[in-house]
Amino acid sequence: MTLQLMPLTDEDLQTARNQSTGMPGVETAALVPAFVAERAAQMLQAGVAAAWARPFYILRPGDLLAVGSCGFKQAPQQRRVEIGYAVLAAHQGQGFATAAVAALLRLAFLSGEPA
């Protein structure tokens, strides 16, 4: 499966940061938890490159529906990088997490970060 990752905009990050985690019906908060958006905003403010700081929406092939989110938890250190991902319950078990991890790995390897 080939899917698209779309980075969150500054507006998306701000919206996610302002949502309480238990608020039903708020799509951005469901896709990107407030603590993830807060961490991303802090990293961006500290000058971490957007590719490592900004979370991505996981977009379903075909209709580009956002079915989850993923991203790097920090910039690479000693050739290692930690990732995080989540897929909405209605879309789990369909290979989206596996495809998102593969896409993040491609981004990491293509980044040109020094070995």
MONORWO-V996198 format. One record per helix or strand of 3 or more residues. SS is the DSSP state (H for helix, E for strand). FROM is the first residue (numbers start at 0). TO is the last residue. Records with the same first field share a line. If there is no record, write none. Layout:
SS = FROM-TO ; FROM-TO
This chain:
E = 3-6 ; 55-58 ; 65-71 ; 82-86
H = 9-17 ; 26-30 ; 33-44 ; 49-52 ; 88-90 ; 95-109
